[in-house]
Amino acid sequence: MDDRMTTPWGELALTRFPEDPRDRLRAWDASDEYLLRHLADEQVALSGTVVVVGDRWGALVTALAAHRPVQITDSFLSQEATRANLGRAGVEPGTVRLLTTQDPPPGRVDVLLVRVPKSLALLEDQLLRLAPAVHEGTVVVGTGMVKEIHTSTLQLFERILGPTRTSLAEKKARLIFCAPEPSLVRPENPWPYGYTLPDGIGAASGRPVVNHAGVFCADRLDIGTRFFLQHLPDSRGSQRVVDLGCGNGIVGTAVALANREAEVLFVDESFQAVASAEGTYKANGVPGHAEFRVGDGLAGVPKDSVDLVLNNPPFHSHQATTDATAWRMFADARRTLRPGGELWVIGNRHLGYHVKLRKLFGNSQLVASDPKFVVLKAVRRSSD
């Protein structure tokens, strides 16, 4: 597959992170190309502070590196891909400022480029956080594939920043143009959002949850997690537990509530998710021991150091359906589990995770099922 993107500023070799020769997905799409072509064709003045929000794998900031842009992302993997792509392009470290969605945004924004995220809530949160830094002369351009841009997307730009219109579609991509109105009366930022869990779900029943924008099912308990909470293992005797792909952290918090002796590691590649997990854990006043880590799965966790891994793996990478993330999570779990340690997985029935678990662990047991979900258990049986 061709991994070179042609831009008005030259040709770039771009990859996703982690790099995997089996991954056939490109590190950019037509919406990135459309935005860059527009900036060049219209000779947009890329002066002052240029901020790029939601740049998925660093294609935009790598192309625009000469203008010293600021990247804001919720994804650790995107940030690592950006570092690698900038290095591959010969961009000096520090030329592009890399921020997360949890960092304070720049105080002034002169050019705002927005790669529309899958989550409307994340877009709302980021636009509200950036709005005070936007002025009347700020150039605001959004980009996304046609299927990602809805009436609600345009209404959000208009409600928070100012009058908004769209371009014609090219290669199934579209641009969003917004004229900022600094005098616009904006709504209060509703994020992070909290709610109370229902009864009948074990140790987490009636407990508070904290959700930052962009976290899956941020305004309610999703049915998959509800099913998982009803069938969690008895964690007594498990000293080191990992909530892998923790989301809002309610699974790991439920374990900590049931087993006050457990040390729980909350891991996710989303900065918003890990902030949510920490908020949920602290809101429940658990007197145990917890660590909150943004990263690539269990990278950096020592081999044979974990008793129990709990996992609800994603099967999408932005708009693409893929099992690559689940496969890496399962492999990470096998590496870090002690002999006799267990991986518990919740997933949609049709995903066939039992096949992967048997290949990696040599075993897979069905713990519970309903018409939509299965809970599976795999045991680390050897020390190699």
C-alpha positions in Angstrom: 0.0 0.0 0.0 1.2 3.5 -0.8 2.0 5.3 2.4 3.0 8.6 0.8 0.7 11.6 0.8 1.1 14.3 -1.8 0.5 17.8 -0.4 1.0 21.4 -1.7 4.0 21.4 0.6 5.6 18.3 -0.7 5.3 14.5 -0.4 5.1 13.0 3.0 5.7 9.4 4.2 3.0 8.8 6.8 2.1 5.8 9.0 -0.3 5.1 11.9 0.9 4.1 15.3 1.8 1.4 16.3 3.3 0.6 12.9 2.1 -2.8 11.7 2.8 -4.2 8.2 -0.5 -6.0 8.4 -2.4 -2.8 8.9 -3.7 -1.7 5.5 -5.3 1.5 6.7 -3.7 4.8 5.6 -2.7 7.6 8.0 -4.8 10.2 6.1 -7.9 10.4 4.0 -9.6 12.6 1.4 -10.7 15.2 4.0 -7.1 15.9 5.0 -6.1 16.3 1.4 -9.1 18.6 0.7 -8.3 20.9 3.6 -4.6 21.2 2.7 -5.5 21.9 -1.0 -7.9 24.6 0.1 -5.4 26.3 2.3 -2.9 26.4 -0.6 -5.4 27.3 -3.4 -7.0 30.1 -1.3 -3.6 31.3 -0.1 -4.9 31.3 3.5 -2.5 33.2 5.7 -1.1 30.6 8.1 0.3 33.2 10.5 0.0 33.8 14.2 -1.1 30.8 16.2 -2.3 27.9 14.1 -4.2 25.3 16.0 -5.2 21.9 14.6 -7.8 19.9 16.5 -8.4 16.2 16.0 -5.6 15.5 13.5 -5.9 11.8 13.5 -2.4 10.6 12.7 -0.5 13.9 12.3 -0.9 14.3 8.5 -2.1 17.9 8.9 0.5 19.2 11.3 3.3 17.4 9.5 2.3 19.1 6.2 2.0 22.5 8.0 5.1 22.1 10.2 6.8 25.2 8.7 4.0 27.3 10.3 4.7 25.9 13.8 1.2 24.6 14.5 -0.3 23.4 17.7 -1.9 20.0 17.7 -4.7 19.1 20.1 -5.7 15.5 20.3 -7.5 13.0 22.6 -5.5 10.1 21.3 -2.2 8.9 22.7 -1.8 6.7 19.5 -2.4 9.8 17.3 0.1 11.8 19.3 2.8 9.0 18.9 2.0 8.7 15.2 2.5 12.5 14.9 5.9 12.4 16.6 7.0 9.6 14.3 5.7 11.3 11.1 7.3 14.6 12.1 10.6 12.9 12.7 10.3 11.0 9.4 9.8 14.4 7.6 12.8 15.9 9.3 10.9 18.3 11.5 12.9 19.4 14.5 11.4 18.5 17.9 9.5 21.3 19.4 8.5 22.8 16.0 5.0 21.5 16.4 3.5 21.8 19.9 1.6 18.7 20.9 -1.3 19.2 23.4 -3.9 16.8 24.7 -7.6 17.6 25.1 -6.9 17.8 28.9 -4.3 20.5 28.5 -5.1 24.3 28.6 -5.6 25.5 25.0 -3.6 28.4 23.6 -4.7 31.8 24.8 -5.1 33.1 21.2 -6.0 31.3 18.0 -5.5 32.9 14.6 -6.1 29.9 12.4 -8.3 27.0 13.7 -8.4 23.8 11.7 -10.8 21.1 12.9 -10.8 17.5 11.8 -14.4 16.6 12.8 -14.3 13.8 15.4 -16.7 10.9 15.5 -18.0 12.2 18.9 -20.3 15.3 18.7 -19.8 15.7 22.4 -16.0 15.9 22.0 -16.4 18.5 19.3 -18.7 20.5 21.5 -16.2 20.4 24.4 -13.3 21.4 22.3 -15.1 24.3 20.5 -16.3 25.6 23.9 -12.8 25.4 25.3 -11.2 27.2 22.3 -14.0 29.8 21.8 -12.5 32.4 24.2 -9.3 32.4 22.2 -11.0 32.8 18.8 -11.3 36.4 17.6 -13.1 38.1 14.7 -10.2 37.6 12.3 -9.6 34.0 13.1 -9.8 31.7 10.1 -11.9 28.6 11.0 -12.0 25.7 8.6 -13.3 22.2 9.5 -13.0 19.1 7.5 -14.4 15.6 7.4 -15.9 12.9 5.2 -19.4 13.6 4.1 -20.7 10.7 6.3 -19.1 12.4 9.3 -20.6 15.9 8.9 -24.3 16.2 9.8 -26.7 19.1 10.4 -25.9 18.8 14.1 -22.2 19.3 13.4 -22.8 22.6 11.5 -25.3 23.7 14.2 -22.6 23.2 16.8 -20.1 25.4 15.0 -22.8 28.0 14.5 -24.0 28.0 18.1 -20.5 28.2 19.6 -18.4 30.2 17.1 -20.6 31.9 14.5 -22.2 31.7 11.1 -21.3 28.4 9.3 -21.5 27.1 5.8 -20.1 24.0 3.9 -18.3 23.4 0.7 -19.2 21.2 -2.2 -18.2 17.6 -1.7 -14.9 16.3 -3.3 -14.0 12.6 -3.1 -16.7 12.2 -0.5 -15.1 14.9 1.7 -16.4 18.3 2.7 -15.1 21.5 4.3 -16.8 23.6 6.9 -16.3 27.4 6.9 -17.1 29.4 10.0 -17.0 33.2 10.6 -16.4 33.8 14.3 -18.6 36.2 16.2 -16.8 37.0 19.5 -19.9 38.7 20.9 -21.9 35.5 20.6 -23.5 34.3 23.9 -22.3 30.8 24.3 -23.7 28.0 26.4 -21.9 26.8 29.5 -19.7 23.8 28.9 -21.6 20.7 30.2 -18.5 18.5 30.4 -17.5 16.6 32.4 -20.9 15.0 32.9 -22.0 12.9 35.8 -24.8 10.5 36.6 -25.6 7.7 39.1 -25.6 4.1 38.1 -28.7 1.9 38.5 -29.1 -0.9 41.0 -28.7 -4.5 40.2 -25.2 -4.4 38.8 -23.1 -5.6 41.7 -20.7 -3.5 43.7 -21.1 -0.5 41.4 -24.9 -0.3 42.0 -26.0 3.3 42.8 -22.5 4.6 42.4 -21.5 8.0 40.7 -19.8 8.0 37.3 -17.8 10.9 35.8 -17.6 11.3 32.0 -15.5 13.7 30.0 -16.6 14.5 26.5 -15.9 11.8 23.8 -16.0 8.8 26.2 -18.2 6.0 24.9 -21.8 6.4 26.2 -20.9 9.4 28.3 -24.5 10.2 29.3 -25.7 6.7 30.3 -24.5 3.2 31.2 -24.2 1.2 27.9 -25.8 -2.2 27.8 -22.5 -4.0 27.2 -20.9 -2.6 30.4 -24.1 -3.3 32.3 -23.9 -6.9 31.3 -20.2 -7.1 32.2 -20.7 -5.5 35.6 -23.3 -8.2 36.4 -20.8 -11.0 35.6 -17.5 -9.7 36.9 -15.2 -12.3 38.6 -14.7 -12.6 42.3 -11.5 -10.6 42.5 -10.7 -11.5 46.1 -7.1 -12.8 46.0 -6.2 -10.7 43.0 -3.7 -8.1 44.1 -2.9 -6.5 40.7 -5.9 -5.9 38.5 -6.0 -4.0 35.1 -9.0 -2.3 33.6 -7.7 -2.3 30.0 -9.4 0.2 27.7 -11.0 1.6 30.8 -13.3 4.2 29.4 -15.0 5.9 32.3 -13.4 3.4 34.7 -16.5 2.0 36.2 -15.4 -1.6 35.7 -12.1 -1.1 37.5 -13.9 0.9 40.2 -16.4 -1.9 40.7 -13.5 -4.3 41.3 -11.9 -1.8 43.8 -15.2 -1.5 45.6 -15.5 -5.2 45.9 -11.9 -5.9 46.8 -10.3 -3.1 48.8 -7.0 -4.8 48.8 -6.7 -4.7 45.0 -4.3 -2.5 43.2 -6.1 -1.3 40.1 -4.4 0.0 36.9 -6.7 2.0 34.6 -5.3 2.1 31.1 -6.7 3.8 27.9 -5.3 5.5 24.9 -7.8 8.3 25.3 -6.8 11.2 27.5 -10.5 12.0 28.1 -11.1 8.4 29.1 -8.3 8.2 31.7 -9.4 11.6 33.1 -13.0 10.1 33.4 -11.7 7.0 35.1 -9.8 9.0 37.7 -12.8 11.2 38.3 -15.1 8.1 38.7 -12.7 6.4 41.1 -12.2 9.5 43.3 -16.0 10.3 43.2 -16.5 6.8 44.9 -14.0 7.4 47.6 -12.4 4.0 47.2 -9.7 3.7 49.9 -7.6 1.3 47.8 -4.6 1.8 45.5 -5.0 2.9 41.8 -2.9 4.1 38.9 -4.1 5.9 35.9 -2.1 5.6 32.7 -2.6 6.9 29.2 -0.8 4.7 26.8 -0.6 2.0 24.1 -2.3 -0.9 25.9 -0.1 -2.6 28.5 3.2 -1.3 27.0 5.6 -0.8 29.9 3.8 -3.2 32.3 6.2 -5.9 33.4 5.8 -9.5 32.2 4.1 -11.9 34.7 3.0 -9.0 37.0 -0.8 -9.0 36.8 -3.5 -11.3 38.3 -6.6 -10.2 36.4 -7.2 -8.2 33.3 -10.7 -6.9 32.4 -11.3 -5.8 28.9 -14.0 -4.4 26.6 -12.0 -3.9 23.4 -13.0 -1.5 20.7 -13.6 -2.8 17.2 -13.4 0.6 15.4 -10.5 2.8 14.6 -12.3 6.1 13.8 -14.6 5.0 11.0 -12.8 1.8 10.1 -13.8 -1.6 11.5 -10.8 -3.6 12.6 -9.8 -6.3 15.1 -6.2 -5.2 15.3 -6.7 -3.3 18.6 -8.4 -6.3 20.3 -5.7 -8.7 19.1 -3.0 -6.4 20.6 -4.9 -6.1 23.9 -5.3 -9.8 24.2 -1.6 -10.4 23.4 -0.6 -7.7 26.0 -2.8 -9.4 28.6 -1.2 -12.8 28.0 2.3 -11.2 28.3 1.6 -9.4 31.6 -0.6 -12.0 33.3 1.1 -14.3 35.9 0.7 -18.1 35.3 -2.9 -18.8 36.5 -3.9 -15.1 35.9 -7.1 -14.5 34.0 -8.3 -12.3 31.1 -12.0 -11.5 31.2 -13.5 -10.0 28.0 -16.9 -8.6 27.1 -17.8 -8.4 23.4 -20.5 -8.6 20.8 -21.3 -12.3 20.0 -20.5 -11.9 16.3 -16.9 -10.7 16.8 -15.7 -14.2 17.6 -13.2 -13.3 20.3 -13.2 -16.9 21.5 -11.2 -17.9 18.4 -8.5 -15.3 19.1 -8.3 -16.2 22.8 -7.9 -19.9 22.1 -5.1 -19.1 19.6 -3.3 -17.0 22.1 -4.0 -18.7 25.4 -4.9 -22.2 24.3 -8.2 -21.9 26.1 -11.4 -19.8 26.2 -14.4 -20.3 28.5 -17.9 -18.8 28.0 -18.9 -17.2 31.4 -22.2 -15.6 30.4 -24.1 -14.7 27.3 -27.3 -13.0 26.1 -28.6 -12.4 22.6 -26.1 -9.6 22.0 -23.0 -10.1 24.2 -20.7 -12.8 25.6 -18.4 -12.7 28.6 -15.3 -14.9 28.0 -12.5 -16.0 30.3 -9.0 -17.1 29.2 -6.4 -18.4 31.7 -2.6 -17.9 31.3 -1.4 -21.5 31.8 2.3 -21.3 31.1 5.2 -19.2 32.3 6.7 -18.7 28.8 
